Amino acid sequence: MHRHLWLSILIFCFCTTAPAEEFSFEAVEFEKKPYHLGGYVEVRPVISHLDDDSALYQLLFLEHNEGQTTSEFNTRVQLEGSLEHGAGQAFVRLNTDYTHTWQEESIRNRLYDAYVSIQVAPSITLQGGKKALRWGTGYAWNPVAFLERPKDPGDPELNREGVVLIAAEMIKSFSAPLQTLVLMPVLFPVYDGINDDYGANGHLNFGGKVYALLYNTDIDLFFLTGASQKQRYGVDFSRNLGSNFEIHGEFAYLADLHSRILGPDGDIRTRSENIRRWLVGLRYITRSETTWIAEYYHNGAGVSSTKMDRYYAFIEHGRETFSTTGSSTLLHQAGSLGQSTYIKQTPMRNYLYVRVSQKDAFDILYFTPAATTIVNLDDTSFSFSPEVIYTGITNLELRFKATLLHGERWSEYREKYQDWRLELRLRAHF
């Protein structure tokens, strides 16, 4: 681990201390270049205080004794580049993560984006390759993001890995009240090694988006259909009620969604149902540049408090069985079931997200303190994350973040394996 730590620090220091180019007024420097190369290097150590009385601690630390605290060390290198020539454009984004935790030490390379787009007519563009679509207007959640990796509500602005697709974009402008109309059909293949985590393999699926700027309101309609997944439909909107006040919302309908749950008698069942997910939210900026973001999210596929209690009781029973007989079968069953249903992000039904941040606080330029809370409204447990961000050094971002978890016994945030965690992120852009 130490050699990776020193290597990451050396790379980070090189990026942050590279000499700045001399400034000049040569006109050529202001011309748009046909290519772009950039990215960042990130170092992110984390310290967590463990809750050895929680259900997920009993599940995760079955054969380990980590004590009261555990640490992890992460580095990330993200590289991106684009090239434009005539009516064509290409974009690539690569991501390399090094992680050292109590569980493992690993290096993972992922291709986030790699696509080309060609403007075949003034209002028609064709795209193909691996791309993140960014469907939806929500900040912490996106129920209508049928063709995307899920966001992390704790850090929703992170780049995410895209999916392989072929798409077209057709734009038409009108006079008010309908000012703009955009049609975006999408072909979405699911085969071995191509989007194979999106349903049954061996099928070419069809989806798309229709965007309209109607009465100064952004509206999107979405759909996805095919043999890999059942039909999915969605709609979102976003509207500015003023220069500093925006409201937004999303609604999604997913047909025949399958999930694994624990029955009352302890048996594992597969349920299939038509579900609805939706959210409403707002973004408000005060005159003193304090930004408020609030969202309410309803997850129709989530489990109830009763079903979650049943799962925690199953873990407790598995732990008791392991202590008395040495058999870990029940705990392994609980782990597999948790990954599919109960330990996913926002596994229950109703959540509230609130974030407040203050730009240039205390008259310190580029200094932004913020606080975020995510509340599980079904069991009233919550996470609270204060943080401070400083970007006053060219191409350097410093962030210190703490996360505190609270709740009653057998509530979601109470039964996580951590009580709190501290995280430092140093990111150098180049």
C-alpha positions as CSV (number, residue, x, y, z in Angstrom):
1,M,0.0,0.0,0.0
2,H,2.8,2.4,0.9
3,R,4.4,2.4,-2.5
4,H,1.0,3.2,-4.1
5,L,0.5,6.0,-1.6
6,W,3.8,7.7,-2.4
7,L,3.4,7.2,-6.1
8,S,-0.1,8.9,-5.9
9,I,1.3,11.8,-3.9
10,L,4.2,12.3,-6.3
11,I,1.8,12.4,-9.3
12,F,-0.6,14.7,-7.4
13,C,2.2,17.1,-6.5
14,F,3.6,17.1,-10.0
15,C,0.1,18.1,-11.4
16,T,-0.4,20.9,-8.8
17,T,3.1,22.4,-9.0
18,A,3.7,22.3,-12.8
19,P,4.9,25.7,-13.9
20,A,2.2,28.0,-15.4
21,E,2.4,29.0,-19.0
22,E,3.4,32.6,-19.7
23,F,0.4,34.8,-20.5
24,S,0.3,36.6,-23.8
25,F,-2.2,38.3,-26.1
26,E,-1.4,36.2,-29.2
27,A,-4.7,35.9,-31.1
28,V,-4.0,32.3,-31.9
29,E,-4.3,31.4,-28.2
30,F,-8.0,32.4,-28.3
31,E,-8.8,30.3,-31.3
32,K,-10.8,27.2,-30.6
33,K,-8.7,24.1,-30.9
34,P,-10.0,21.1,-32.7
35,Y,-8.9,18.8,-29.9
36,H,-9.0,18.8,-26.1
37,L,-7.0,16.8,-23.6
38,G,-7.5,16.9,-19.8
39,G,-8.6,15.1,-16.7
40,Y,-7.7,14.9,-13.1
41,V,-5.7,13.0,-10.5
42,E,-7.4,12.4,-7.1
43,V,-6.2,11.2,-3.7
44,R,-9.0,10.3,-1.3
45,P,-8.2,8.7,2.1
46,V,-11.1,7.7,4.3
47,I,-11.5,6.8,8.0
48,S,-14.6,5.1,9.3
49,H,-15.8,4.4,12.9
50,L,-17.4,0.9,12.9
51,D,-20.6,0.0,14.7
52,D,-20.1,-3.6,15.8
53,D,-23.7,-3.9,17.0
54,S,-25.2,-3.2,13.6
55,A,-26.7,-5.8,11.3
56,L,-24.5,-5.0,8.4
57,Y,-21.4,-5.2,10.6
58,Q,-22.4,-8.7,11.6
59,L,-22.9,-9.5,7.9
60,L,-19.7,-7.9,6.4
61,F,-17.2,-8.7,9.2
62,L,-18.2,-12.3,9.7
63,E,-14.6,-13.5,9.7
64,H,-12.8,-10.3,10.4
65,N,-12.0,-8.3,13.6
66,E,-11.3,-4.8,12.4
67,G,-11.6,-3.1,15.8
68,Q,-13.3,0.3,16.3
69,T,-12.0,2.0,13.1
70,T,-11.0,1.1,9.6
71,S,-9.3,3.0,6.9
72,E,-9.2,3.0,3.2
73,F,-7.1,4.7,0.6
74,N,-8.3,5.6,-2.9
75,T,-6.7,7.2,-5.9
76,R,-8.3,8.0,-9.2
77,V,-6.9,9.1,-12.5
78,Q,-9.5,10.3,-15.0
79,L,-8.4,11.2,-18.5
80,E,-10.6,12.6,-21.3
81,G,-10.0,13.9,-24.8
82,S,-12.1,15.1,-27.7
83,L,-11.4,15.7,-31.4
84,E,-13.5,17.7,-33.8
85,H,-13.1,17.6,-37.6
86,G,-15.7,19.1,-39.9
87,A,-19.1,17.7,-38.9
88,G,-17.6,14.9,-36.8
89,Q,-16.6,14.7,-33.2
90,A,-15.1,12.0,-31.0
91,F,-14.9,11.8,-27.2
92,V,-13.2,9.4,-24.9
93,R,-13.1,9.3,-21.1
94,L,-10.9,6.7,-19.2
95,N,-11.1,6.0,-15.5
96,T,-8.5,4.2,-13.3
97,D,-9.2,3.5,-9.6
98,Y,-6.8,2.2,-7.1
99,T,-8.5,1.0,-3.8
100,H,-7.0,-0.4,-0.7
101,T,-9.5,-1.4,2.0
102,W,-9.8,-4.0,4.8
103,Q,-11.4,-6.3,2.1
104,E,-9.1,-5.9,-0.9
105,E,-6.4,-4.1,-2.8
106,S,-7.3,-3.6,-6.4
107,I,-6.7,-1.5,-9.5
108,R,-9.7,-1.2,-11.9
109,N,-9.6,0.4,-15.3
110,R,-12.9,1.4,-16.9
111,L,-13.8,3.0,-20.2
112,Y,-16.5,5.6,-19.1
113,D,-17.2,7.1,-22.6
114,A,-16.0,6.4,-26.1
115,Y,-18.3,7.6,-28.8
116,V,-18.4,9.5,-32.1
117,S,-21.1,11.9,-33.3
118,I,-21.7,13.2,-36.9
119,Q,-23.9,16.1,-37.9
120,V,-25.4,14.8,-41.1
121,A,-27.7,17.8,-41.5
122,P,-28.1,21.2,-39.7
123,S,-30.7,19.7,-37.4
124,I,-29.8,16.0,-37.4
125,T,-26.9,14.4,-35.5
126,L,-26.0,10.7,-35.3
127,Q,-24.1,9.2,-32.3
128,G,-22.6,5.8,-31.6
129,G,-20.4,4.2,-29.0
130,K,-20.3,4.2,-25.2
131,K,-22.0,7.3,-23.7
132,A,-23.6,8.5,-20.5
133,L,-27.0,10.0,-21.5
134,R,-27.8,12.0,-18.3
135,W,-31.6,11.6,-18.5
136,G,-33.7,13.4,-15.9
137,T,-33.9,16.6,-14.0
138,G,-33.4,15.4,-10.4
139,Y,-30.2,16.2,-8.5
140,A,-29.9,13.2,-6.1
141,W,-32.0,10.7,-8.0
142,N,-33.3,10.1,-11.5
143,P,-36.2,7.7,-11.8
144,V,-36.4,8.2,-15.6
145,A,-32.7,7.3,-16.2
146,F,-33.5,3.9,-17.8
147,L,-30.2,3.7,-19.6
148,E,-27.8,4.9,-16.9
149,R,-25.8,3.7,-14.0
150,P,-27.5,4.8,-10.7
151,K,-26.3,8.0,-9.0
152,D,-24.7,8.0,-5.6
153,P,-27.0,10.4,-3.7
154,G,-24.1,11.2,-1.4
155,D,-22.0,12.4,-4.3
156,P,-24.4,12.9,-7.3
157,E,-22.1,15.0,-9.4
158,L,-19.5,12.3,-10.0
159,N,-19.0,11.1,-13.6
160,R,-20.5,7.7,-14.2
161,E,-19.8,4.9,-16.7
162,G,-21.9,5.1,-19.9
163,V,-23.6,2.4,-21.9
164,V,-23.1,1.2,-25.5
165,L,-25.8,2.6,-27.8
166,I,-26.6,4.1,-31.2
167,A,-28.7,7.2,-31.2
168,A,-29.9,10.1,-33.4
169,E,-30.9,13.6,-32.4
170,M,-33.3,15.7,-34.5
171,I,-34.0,19.3,-33.5
172,K,-36.8,21.5,-34.7
173,S,-37.4,25.1,-33.7
174,F,-40.8,26.9,-33.6
175,S,-42.3,30.1,-32.4
176,A,-43.9,30.3,-29.0
177,P,-45.5,28.5,-27.1
178,L,-43.6,25.5,-28.4
179,Q,-40.2,26.8,-29.0
180,T,-38.1,23.7,-29.4
181,L,-38.8,20.0,-30.1
182,V,-36.1,17.3,-30.0
183,L,-36.5,13.7,-31.0
184,M,-33.9,11.2,-29.8
185,P,-34.4,7.5,-30.8
186,V,-31.9,5.0,-29.2
187,L,-30.9,1.5,-30.2
188,F,-29.7,-0.4,-27.1
189,P,-27.9,-3.8,-27.5
190,V,-27.6,-6.3,-24.7
191,Y,-25.2,-9.1,-25.5
192,D,-22.3,-10.9,-23.7
193,G,-19.8,-8.2,-22.9
194,I,-22.1,-5.4,-24.1
195,N,-24.5,-3.8,-21.6
196,D,-24.8,-7.4,-20.2
197,D,-25.9,-6.0,-16.7
198,Y,-29.1,-4.5,-18.2
199,G,-31.2,-7.6,-18.6
200,A,-31.5,-10.7,-20.7
201,N,-28.6,-11.1,-23.2
202,G,-28.9,-11.5,-27.0
203,H,-31.4,-8.7,-27.8
204,L,-31.5,-5.3,-29.4
205,N,-33.7,-3.0,-27.5
206,F,-35.3,0.3,-28.5
207,G,-35.8,3.5,-26.5
208,G,-35.8,7.2,-26.7
209,K,-36.5,10.7,-25.5
210,V,-38.8,13.5,-26.8
211,Y,-37.8,17.0,-25.5
212,A,-40.0,20.0,-25.7
213,L,-39.5,23.6,-24.6
214,L,-43.2,24.5,-24.0
215,Y,-44.4,27.7,-22.3
216,N,-40.8,28.2,-21.0
217,T,-40.9,24.8,-19.4
218,D,-38.5,22.0,-20.2
219,I,-40.4,18.7,-20.6
220,D,-39.0,15.3,-21.5
221,L,-40.8,12.0,-22.4
222,F,-38.9,8.7,-22.2
223,F,-39.5,5.1,-23.1
224,L,-37.6,1.8,-23.3
225,T,-38.8,-1.4,-24.7
226,G,-37.4,-4.8,-25.8
227,A,-36.8,-8.3,-24.8
228,S,-34.0,-7.5,-22.3
229,Q,-36.3,-5.5,-20.0
230,K,-40.0,-4.9,-19.8
231,Q,-41.6,-1.6,-20.9
232,R,-40.5,1.5,-19.1
233,Y,-42.0,5.0,-19.5
234,G,-41.2,8.3,-17.9
235,V,-41.7,12.1,-18.0
236,D,-39.8,14.9,-16.3
237,F,-40.0,18.7,-16.2
238,S,-38.0,21.7,-15.1
239,R,-39.2,25.3,-14.9
240,N,-37.6,28.5,-13.6
241,L,-40.0,30.5,-11.6
242,G,-37.5,33.3,-11.4
243,S,-33.8,33.9,-11.9
244,N,-33.0,32.2,-8.6
245,F,-35.8,29.7,-8.2
246,E,-36.3,26.4,-10.1
247,I,-38.7,23.5,-9.6
248,H,-38.4,20.1,-11.2
249,G,-39.9,16.6,-11.1
250,E,-39.8,13.1,-12.6
251,F,-42.2,10.2,-12.9
252,A,-41.4,6.7,-14.1
253,Y,-43.5,3.6,-14.7
254,L,-41.7,0.2,-14.9
255,A,-43.6,-2.9,-15.9
256,D,-43.0,-6.3,-14.5
257,L,-40.0,-5.5,-12.3
258,H,-38.5,-8.5,-10.6
259,S,-36.9,-8.4,-7.1
260,R,-36.0,-11.0,-4.5
261,I,-37.5,-10.6,-1.0
262,L,-37.6,-12.5,2.3
263,G,-41.0,-14.0,3.1
264,P,-42.6,-14.1,6.5
265,D,-41.6,-17.8,7.0
266,G,-37.9,-17.0,6.1
267,D,-38.1,-18.3,2.5
268,I,-36.6,-16.3,-0.3
269,R,-39.2,-15.3,-3.0
270,T,-39.1,-13.6,-6.3
271,R,-41.8,-11.0,-6.8
272,S,-42.9,-9.3,-10.0
273,E,-44.9,-6.1,-10.1
274,N,-45.5,-2.9,-12.0
275,I,-44.0,-0.1,-10.0
276,R,-43.9,3.7,-10.0
277,R,-41.0,6.0,-9.0
278,W,-41.2,9.7,-8.8
279,L,-39.6,12.8,-7.3
280,V,-40.3,16.5,-6.9
281,G,-37.6,19.1,-6.1
282,L,-36.5,22.6,-6.0
283,R,-33.4,24.7,-6.3
284,Y,-33.3,28.2,-4.7
285,I,-30.4,30.7,-4.5
286,T,-30.7,33.6,-2.1
287,R,-29.3,37.1,-2.6
288,S,-26.3,36.2,-0.4
289,E,-25.6,33.2,-2.8
290,T,-26.8,30.5,-0.4
291,T,-28.0,27.6,-2.6
292,W,-30.8,25.3,-1.3
293,I,-31.6,22.0,-3.0
294,A,-34.5,19.8,-1.8
295,E,-36.0,16.7,-3.2
296,Y,-38.6,14.2,-2.2
297,Y,-38.2,10.7,-3.8
298,H,-40.7,7.9,-3.8
299,N,-39.3,4.5,-4.8
300,G,-42.3,2.2,-5.6
301,A,-39.9,-0.8,-5.7
302,G,-38.7,-0.2,-2.2
303,V,-39.4,-2.5,0.7
304,S,-41.5,-1.5,3.7
305,S,-40.3,-1.0,7.2
306,T,-41.8,-4.4,8.1
307,K,-39.9,-6.2,5.4
308,M,-36.7,-4.4,6.3
309,D,-37.1,-5.5,9.9
310,R,-37.6,-9.0,8.7
311,Y,-34.3,-8.9,6.8
312,Y,-32.4,-7.5,9.9
313,A,-33.9,-10.3,12.0
314,F,-32.7,-12.8,9.4
315,I,-29.1,-11.5,9.7
316,E,-29.3,-11.7,13.5
317,H,-30.5,-15.3,13.3
318,G,-27.7,-16.1,10.8
319,R,-25.2,-14.7,13.2
320,E,-26.5,-16.7,16.1
321,T,-26.4,-19.8,14.0
322,F,-22.8,-19.1,13.0
323,S,-21.8,-18.6,16.7
324,T,-23.4,-21.8,17.9
325,T,-22.8,-24.2,14.9
326,G,-20.1,-22.5,12.8
327,S,-22.4,-22.6,9.7
328,S,-22.4,-19.4,7.7
329,T,-25.0,-20.5,5.2
330,L,-27.7,-18.1,6.4
331,L,-25.3,-15.2,6.5
332,H,-24.2,-15.9,2.9
333,Q,-27.9,-16.1,1.9
334,A,-28.5,-12.7,3.6
335,G,-25.5,-11.2,1.8
336,S,-26.7,-12.3,-1.6
337,L,-30.2,-11.1,-0.9
338,G,-29.0,-7.8,0.4
339,Q,-27.0,-7.1,-2.7
340,S,-30.1,-7.6,-4.9
341,T,-32.7,-5.8,-2.7
342,Y,-31.9,-4.7,0.9
343,I,-28.4,-3.1,0.8
344,K,-28.9,-1.1,-2.4
345,Q,-28.9,2.7,-2.3
346,T,-32.3,4.0,-1.1
347,P,-33.8,0.5,-0.7
348,M,-36.9,1.7,1.0
349,R,-39.8,3.8,-0.3
350,N,-39.7,7.4,0.8
351,Y,-36.7,9.7,1.1
352,L,-36.0,13.4,1.6
353,Y,-32.8,15.0,0.3
354,V,-31.7,18.5,1.4
355,R,-28.5,20.3,0.6
356,V,-27.4,23.8,1.5
357,S,-24.1,25.5,0.4
358,Q,-22.7,29.0,0.8
359,K,-20.5,30.5,-1.9
360,D,-17.5,32.5,-0.7
361,A,-18.5,32.1,3.0
362,F,-17.0,34.5,5.5
363,D,-15.8,36.7,2.6
364,I,-13.2,34.0,1.7
365,L,-13.1,33.7,-2.1
366,Y,-13.5,30.1,-3.4
367,F,-14.4,28.8,0.0
368,T,-17.7,26.9,0.1
369,P,-19.1,25.1,3.2
370,A,-22.1,22.9,2.7
371,A,-24.2,20.4,4.5
372,T,-26.3,17.5,3.1
373,T,-28.9,15.3,4.8
374,I,-30.7,12.3,3.4
375,V,-33.7,11.2,5.5
376,N,-35.4,7.8,5.2
377,L,-39.0,9.0,5.9
378,D,-40.2,5.4,6.5
379,D,-38.1,4.8,9.6
380,T,-36.9,8.4,10.3
381,S,-33.2,7.4,10.2
382,F,-30.8,9.7,8.4
383,S,-27.3,10.6,7.3
384,F,-25.9,14.1,7.8
385,S,-22.8,15.2,5.9
386,P,-21.1,18.6,6.6
387,E,-18.2,19.5,4.2
388,V,-16.0,22.3,3.2
389,I,-14.6,22.9,-0.3
390,Y,-11.8,25.2,-1.4
391,T,-10.9,25.9,-5.0
392,G,-8.7,29.0,-4.6
393,I,-5.6,27.3,-6.0
394,T,-5.5,27.0,-9.7
395,N,-6.6,23.6,-11.0
396,L,-6.8,22.2,-7.4
397,E,-9.9,21.2,-5.4
398,L,-9.7,20.4,-1.7
399,R,-12.7,18.9,0.0
400,F,-13.1,17.6,3.6
401,K,-16.3,15.8,4.3
402,A,-17.8,14.0,7.4
403,T,-20.8,11.7,7.4
404,L,-22.8,10.9,10.5
405,L,-25.4,8.2,10.6
406,H,-28.3,8.1,13.0
407,G,-31.5,6.1,13.7
408,E,-33.3,3.7,15.9
409,R,-32.6,0.0,16.1
410,W,-33.5,-1.9,12.8
411,S,-33.6,1.4,10.8
412,E,-31.7,1.7,7.6
413,Y,-28.9,4.2,8.7
414,R,-28.7,2.7,12.2
415,E,-27.9,-0.8,10.8
416,K,-25.1,0.3,8.5
417,Y,-21.7,-0.9,9.5
418,Q,-20.4,2.6,10.2
419,D,-21.3,5.2,12.8
420,W,-19.4,8.0,11.0
421,R,-16.7,8.5,8.4
422,L,-14.2,11.2,7.5
423,E,-13.1,11.8,4.0
424,L,-10.4,14.1,2.4
425,R,-10.4,14.6,-1.3
426,L,-7.5,16.3,-3.1
427,R,-8.2,16.6,-6.8
428,A,-5.7,18.2,-9.3
429,H,-7.1,19.0,-12.8
430,F,-4.9,19.3,-15.8
